């Protein structure tokens, strides 16, 4: 009888417990809190996944992550994630239990030189079980110490790792578990959960509603915080970073990764219409197919393309937006245009805007002709190349009449290179994005007009075009480009290994050291593409990042230094007439009267007189010790008269008459 009472008593207790669970998980009112409400509003990046375990497993097993985790930054990120896994998921069954619950990871700037990572895990109704906090003790071994403290009526659990001497801070807020190795982020989350900022920002909500949920994970970018995060890593001001912080609001992307570790992201971006005239004008002006790769050389490190239904329409929209957003600035802009028109007796609309087609682009090129730090070109597609040539001739004639510049065109491989000496012309007509092209040279290649402040950059483009060595003939570029939309308003393509070399030449000593240490973790993503396409009041966005094994990247893109060769016709000290076979020169200013090249010690290597960019007049070369080495004369780029060679003591050793 006693056993039966015990059995019925146990059944009654178990039944009550079942009803308790039924009430908790089915009947009781839902008081769930959205995860995004708990993320502090100074988040720079927010990553979200509905299946965090499966997503992390796919990322961590990829070739790209296996390579990246050898890098200090990503090793730290991996260690942080693994520490979370250790604390919450010591058993595989428990690890899988959490996989149908959304996880948010956000990155925050916590000081001028440091960032913090914040985690939010949606426990759903399981959070109502009081045993959950207690069960945390059973997950921890003797390597951890658990302590508790109260903060604004919420209990914060502190898990101290004896080996790493780091502390993870955790708290339960309704159905959410929040965690971070930075205590101030957990406290900021508790402070704002009643009145969330980021999660109730209309601009964020606009992007959040557009991003899909079917892929690996979602990533949101908060551009108002981007500057402070970026400048943790450098003290050098960067125009494009400042422009992003001022002009963009939020981006949201839904990411996926294929078997080759290529990341593809689709999403949306909104802009600050109060600050961004250019993008607003683009948003109103349609899109276009990209064709400039047909003349862009394979050595293009960065290709930034603007596309529209027509440039004339874009130009009018640009004027309208400027006038509406900043009438005072617009009046100054308009006055500048009228001043140029009056001085040169031209009409900007008729003589320039009318012949530009549906795409303009900026190219940054790794030049094979010079070591110039910033080889930039502006390429304008024409809608009528004959009309373009006719109107450019008008501009040149007016410049000759009104200015002292009497530059004659220089022919290079059948292309005439002209000089457009109107200071700041493109900045006035196209906006501050084009201020780099101050007093450019230009030539016509096919249906395109190419401008650059360096004639050597134009020569590089001509060489690639004539040799058939362009992006449009590069299998790697074409394969990557197929992953992107064919028609866009804004398109950016980066060849990372080439861009690395260009950036390296511009960096200071400390940055160069950091770049060298991390080179293999940068160039392993050899191609990156980003696009904006107008859709309603937003920009539909697409990002593609390709991965390739470093050894293959170096084989394709990293040039090997040629081995030194020794003449087989004579001894090491033999001097022959080959000393007068001078290499070509590449002056950056074709209007200069003299071109000078120096040794690393500052001494003159050689100097030569110029006429319209060609060697014309005296030529003198020097030994590193400053003693004269070669003397002679040029006429119209050809050696003439008697040339002499001297040894390092100043003794004449050889002469030759041309």
N, C-alpha and C positions, 0 to 999 in steps of 0.2 A: 504493500500500500504506500509505503514511504517512497519507494523507487518510482511508482506511478506519479506521485505528487511532484517529485523532482523533475520527471520527464515533462509533465504538463507545465510546470513552472518555467522550465527552460524554453519550451515551445512558446509560452506566452511572452517571455522576454524577447525571444527571437522575432516573434510576430510584431511586437511593439517596435523593435528596431527596424524591421522592414517598413512599417508604416512611417517611422521617422525618416527613413531614406526616401520613401515615396513622397513625403511632404517636402523634404529638402529639394529633391531633384525634379519633381513634377508639379506638385500642388502649390508650393510656396511662391509668392510673387517674385518675379525676376527683378533684381536690382543690379544687374551687371553694369560695369563701367567700361567704356571704350578704352582700349590700350593707348591710343594716341593722346587721350586727355592727360595721361600721366607723364608724357615726355616733356621735359623742361623746354621752354620756348627758344632757348639759345642753341638748339640743335643745328648743326651744319648739315649733316647727312642723317637720314633715317632709313633703315633697311627693315623690311617687313616680309615675313614668310608664314604661310598657313601650315606648311609641313616642314618645320625647321630641321628636324633630324634628317629626313630624306634629302632636303636641299643641301644641308651642310655635308652630308655624305657624298653627294654628287660633286660638290665643289672640291672637297678635300681629297677626293680620289682622282681628280683631273690632273693631266700632265702639267698644266699651268701652275696649279697650287703646289704640286710636289716640287716644282722648281722655285716658286716664290718663297716657300717656307724656309729656304736657306738664307733669306734676307732678314736683317735684324727687325725691321718694322713689321713684316708679316709674321715672323716667328713670334713676336710679342703678341700680335693679334691672335695667332693660333693658340698660344699658351693661355691667353685670357679665356678663349672659348673653351679650351680643354679643361680649365679650372672650373668653369661653370658646369661642364659636363660631369666632372668628378664629384662636385658637391650635390648635384641634383640627380645624377644618372649613374650611380655606381653599379646598378644592375641593368642588364640589357632590356629586361621586361619593363622596368620603370622608364627607361630611356624611350622606349617605343610608346609607352603610355602617353607621354607628353606630346607625341608627334602630331596629333590632330588639334593642337592648340596653337594659336598664332603667337609668334615671337617677334618683338620689335627690338632692334639694336640701333642706338643713336650715338653719334659722335659729337662731342662738345668741346669748345675751347675753354679751358679752365685757368689758363695763365698765358702770358705772352709767349712762352716756349713749351707749353704742355697741353695735352688734350685728355679727355676722359671718355670712357665707353659706358653706356647705360643700357640695361636690359629690362624689358617688360614681357612677362609671360602670362597669357590669359589662361587661368585655371578653370574657368567656367564654374559650374555649380560645385565642383569638388572643393572649391575654396571654403564652402560652408562647413566642411568637416573640421571640427576643432582638433581632431587628431593629427591633421596635416602638419601643423607646426611642431608638434611633439615628435612626429615621425622623422623630422629632419635630423634629430639626434642620432637615430639609428643609421643614417647615411654616413656619418662622420667617424673616422677612425682616430687613433691617438695622435695623428699628425695635425689635427685641427682642434681649436678651442672655440667653443660657442659661448657667447655672452649676449646680454640683452640690455637695452636702454630705451627710455621713452622720449619721443620727440613730437611735440604738438599733438598729444593724445594718440599717437601711433607708436607701436612697438617696433624698434629696429633691432634685428638680429645681426650680430657681428661675428663672422666666421674667420678666425685668425689661422693662417697657414704657417706652421712652425718652420717649414723648410724655406719658403720664399719670403717669410716675414711680411706678407701682405695680408690685408684684411678685406674680405668681401662683406658689403653691407646689404641687408635684405629687409624687405617689409611687405606685409600683405595689406592691400587696400581693396576691400570688397572682393571681386573675383580675380584681381590681378596680383601677381607677384613681381615686385620690382627689385633690381639688384644692380650693384656697381662696385668697383674697387675705389670709387671716389665718393666719399661720404656726402659731400655737398650736393651731388646730383640726386641722391636719394632724398635728401632733405628738401631740395627744390621741388621735387616731384610731389612730396607730401604737402608742401605749402600751396601748390597751385591746383591740386586735383579738384577742388571745389569750384574753381574759376579757371578752367583751362584756357590757355592762350593759343598755342600752335594748332590744337585740334579744332578750335572755333574760328580760326582765321579764314575769312571768306576766300582769299586767294589760294590758300592751301586746299580748302574743301573743293574748290573748282577743279584743281588738278587731281586730287584724290578720287573724285567721282568718275574721272575719265580713264584712270589706269585700270587695266584688267587684272584678274586674280588667278589666271590659269597657269602661270609660268613658275619658274624656279623661285624668284623673290622679286620684291618691288623695292626701288630705291628712290627716295625723295631728296632733293637738294634745296636748301633754304639759302638763297643768294644773299640775304641781308647779313648772314653770319660768315659768308665765304671768305671775305677779306681777312678777318681776324685769324681764321684757321690757316690760310695760305701763308700769311706773314710770320707764322711760327717757324717756317723753314728758310726764310730769307729776309734780309732787310732791304733788298733792292726793289724799288717801286716798279710795278708792271702795269702798263696801261690797260691790257686786256683783262686783267684781274679786277682792277678798279671799275672798268666798264661793266663787267658781269655783275658786280655787287650793286652798282647803281641802276642798272637797266633791267635786269631780270628779277622776277619775284620768286617763283618756284618752278622746279621741273619734277616730273614723276615718271619713272620708267618701270616697265615690267620686263625682267631679265630672263633669258634662257641661255643654256650652254650646250653646244653640240659635242660630238665625240672628239673633235679636233681642238677642243677648249676655246673655240671662238665664242665670245659673248655677244649676244644680240639683244638690244633693248629697244622697246617701242613705248612711247608715252607722249606727254604733252608738256608745254612750257607756256607760262604767261609772263607778260612784260609790264614794266612800269611806264604807262603812257605819259606820265608827267615828265619823265627824263629822256625817254628813248624815242627820238624823232625818226631815226633811220629804220629801226625795226617796225615801227608803226607804219611807215610808208611802204615797206616791203609787204607787210601784212595785207595792205590794200591793193597790191599791184600784181597778184597772180604768181606764176612760177614758170620755169623754163627747163628744157632739157640741156644737159651739160655737153658742150662740144670742144671747149678749150683744151682738154687733154690731147687733141689732135696736134697741137703745137707745143704743149708743155713738155720739156725734156724729162727723161727718166730720172735725172738728178734732182727733180722737184722734191723738196723736203716738206713743203706745205702748199696746199692748193685751196684757197678760200674763194668760193664762187657765190655771186649774187645773181639770181635769176628772176625774171619778171615777164609779163605778157609783152611789154615793150618798155624800153628805157625812157621814152618820152612820157609815158603814163606814170612811171615811177618818179621821174623828175618833178612832174606837176604835183604828185602826191607828197613828195618830200617838201616842196615849197609850201603847200597848204598846211601840212602838219606843223612845220616850223612856225608859220604865222599864227596858228591857233594856240600852240603850246607856249611860245615865248615871242610875243610880238616885238619886244625891244631887240632881242637877238636877231630876229628875222629882218628888222629894218637895217641893222648893221650888215647882215649878209647881203641883202638886196642892194645896199649902197656900194658894197665892194664889187658886185657884178657890174653895176652901171658904170663904175669908175673904170674898170677894165675895158668895157665895151666902148666907152667914150675915148679912152686913150688910144686904143688900137683900131677904132672905127670898125668894130665887128659886132655881130649879134650872137650871143652864146647859144640861144635856142637854134638858130638857123645854121651857124657854122660849126657847132659841136654836138648838141643834144640830138639833132635830127637824124644823124647817120649812125648813132650807136644802136646796136641791136638788142637782143633779149638776154645777154649775159655779159657781166664784167667780172674779172677775177684778179686777185693778188696771188702771185707766185713767189715763194721763197726757195731759192735754188742753191744747191751746193755746186759752186762753179769749178770747172776744170781749168779756167784761164787765170783766175786771180785768187788771192787769199782775203778778199774783202770780207769784212765781218758780216755784212747783211745784204746779200744779193737779192734784191726785191725787184719784181716787175709787175706792172699793171697792164692787163690785157683787156682790150675792148673788142668784143665781137661786133662787126658792122652789119647793118641791114643792106648796105650797098657800098661795096669797097671803092667803086669809082667816085661816088659822092663823097666818101670819106677822104679820099686822096685830094679831090678838088678843094674841099673846105680846109683841109690841113695846109694846102698850098696857100690859100688865102691868109691863114694865120701867120705862116712863115713870111709872106711878103710884107704884111703889116708890121711884123716884129722888126724886119730889116729896115723899114722906113722910120720906125719910131724909137729904136734902140741902137746903141753903138755896136751891138753884136753882129759881126759879119761872117758868121760860121758857114762854111760850105759843106755840103753833104759828103760823107765818107762812104765809099762803096766797100761792102764786105760780102764776099761770095754772092754777088749779084743783088744784094739788098742795100738800098740807100739808107744810111743812118743820119737823121736830121736832129737838130737841137731846138727844143721848144723853150726859149728863155723867158717865160712869163713866170716870175716867182710866185709860188703859192697858188697856181691856177687850179689845180685839182682839189686843193683844200677848199677853195672858194666855191667851186661848182659841185663837188661831190661830198663835201663835208670833211670833218677832222679825221676820219678814218684813213684818208688818203694824203695826209700831211707829209708822209715820207717822200712823196714824189714832188720835190720842190721846183727844180728846173731840169726837167728830164730830156733825155734823148729819146727818139722813137724811130721805128721802122714798121713797114707793112709786110706781114707774112700771111699769104693766102687771104682769107677773109677777116684777118685780125690786125689790129694796130697794137703794137707792143711798146710800152713806155718804161724807162728806167733811168734813174740818176746816174747809173753806171753803164757806159757803152759795152763793157765786158759782159754784163749780164745779157744784153741783147745779142751779143756774139754767141754766147752759150746757147741761147734759144735757137738762133739760126743754125748752129752746128747740129743740134739735136734734130731739128726739122729736116735738114738736108740729108743727114745720115739715117733717117727713119728710126731714130732712137727717142721715141716719145712715150708718154704714158699710154696713149691709145694703142701702142704696139707692144706693150709690156704685159705678158701673160699673167704675172702675179697681180698687177694692178687691175686688169680686166676681171680676173676671177674674184677679187675682193669687191670691186665696184658693183658686181651683179647682186651683191647682198644688200645694196642700198637702193633707195627710190630713184627712178630715172629723172623725174622732174621735181625741182625744189625751189624754194626762195633763197635759202642759205644752205650752203654745203661746204663742209670743211674736211679735207683729207690730209692726213699726216703720215709721212714715211718716217717712222721713229728713229731708225739708225742714222739717216741723213740729218734729221732735225737735231739729234743728239750732237753730231759733229759741229753743226752751225752754232748751237747754244754753247757748246764747250769753248769755242774760240772767244765768246763774249763774256764768259764767266770770270769771277774773281778767283783768287788762289784757293780760298777755302771751299768755294762751290765746286771748283774743278776737282779737288780732292774727293769730295762727296760723290761727284758724278763718276769718277773712275772706280770708286768702290762699289757703286751700284749699277754700273753699266750693263752687266748681264741681266739685271732685273728690269731694265728699261727697254732695251732693244729686243727682248723676247716677245714684245708686242709690236711687230714691225709695221703694222698698218692699222690706222684708226680712222673711222669715218663718223661724222656727226652732221645731222640735217635738221632743218626747220622748214615746215611746209604749212601755209595758212589753212586753218580750218575753223570756221565760225570766228570767235573772238580770240582764239588761241593759236599756238603753233603746234602742229603735230610733230613730234620729235622722234628721231631714230639715231641710235648709237650702235656701232659695230666695232668690236675690238678683236683683232686677229692675234692668235698665239702661234709661235713657231719655236722649235728647239734652237737654242742659242748658237750651236755649232752651224746649223743651216743658215741662220741669219748672217753670221759672220762670213760665211762662204759667199753669200749673195751680195752683201752690201758693204762690208768692211774691206776697203782696198788695201792690198799688200804693198809695202814699199818695194820698188824695183831694186834688184841687186846691182851693185856697182860693176861696171864693165871696164876691162883694161884693154887698151889698143894692142893689137897683135902685130902692128907694122913697125914698131920701134920700141926702144927702152923707155923707162919711166920718165927720164929727163929730156927726151927728144921733143923738140918743138917743130910743128909743121904748120902749113898754111890753114889747117882746120881751126886754128885759134881765132881766125877771122870769120868763122861761120857762127854768127851771132843769133841767139834765140829771139823770137818775136817778143815785142813788148805790148803791154795792155794798159795804157793810161786811162784813168777814170775820168779825166777831164779833157775832152777833145778840143777845148778852146785854149788850153794851156800852151805856153810858148816853150816850156822846158819840162822834160820828164826826168826824175831823179829816183834811183833805187839805192837803198842803203844796206850795209851789213848789219848783223846783230849788234856789233859794238858801236854803231852809230856812224862809222866812216862811210863815205860814198862808195858804192859799188860801181855805178856808172851814171852818167847824165848825157842827155841828148837833146838837141833843139827839135821843136815840133812845129808843124804847120798843118792845121786842120786834122790833128790827131795822128799825123804821119811823121816819120823821122825825116827831118829836113834841116841840114846844117851840121854843126860840130858834134862829134861823138867822142867821149872820153871815158875810159874804164880804169879802175884802180885796184891794186892789190889790197888785202885787208890791212896792211901796215900803212896805207895812205899813199904809197908810191904809185906813179902812173903806170898803167899796164898796156892799154891800147888807145891809139888815137886815129881819127879818120873823119870823113865827112859823108853825109847822106844827101841825096837829092831825090825828092818825091819817093821816099821810102827805099831807094836803091843806093848801095855803097858806090862811091865814086872817088877818083883821085888815088893818092898813095896812103896806105894804111901801115901803121907801125906797131910792133909789139916789143915791150920792155920787160926785163926781169925785175925781181923785187929790190935790186940794188939800183935800178934806174938805167941799166945798160940796154941799148937797143939790140934785140936779138934777131928780129925778122921784119921784113917789109914786103908789101905786095901792092901792085898797082891794079886798080879796077877799071 
